[in-house]
């Protein structure tokens, strides 16, 4: 299985798991999983354009900050919610935003 297929499968697994957590009102778990889907979609985006898969959050952020500001804006806005999921209680509204952002970046990666 190639890198693209692995990233797509990982994205789908995180996204579907996040949707189940959201339905169960487990908002912190859903936020974490949607952010993982966002990162998977961002990695797919970078792979499609750069031919590499970022090796870490730092590497991913650096690439998109330098070359793809539309993706960086989303990651930069959403990362604090992911961090907050460890120590705060998140609400449905924030999680829905993460869900939309995961879908947005995936669409961007497909184009």
HELIX and SHEET records of a PDB file:
HELIX    1   1 UNK A    3  UNK A   23  1                                  21    
HELIX    2   2 UNK A   27  UNK A   50  1                                  24    
HELIX    3   3 UNK A   57  UNK A   67  1                                  11    
HELIX    4   4 UNK A   69  UNK A   84  1                                  16    
HELIX    5   5 UNK A   92  UNK A  110  1                                  19    
END                                                                             
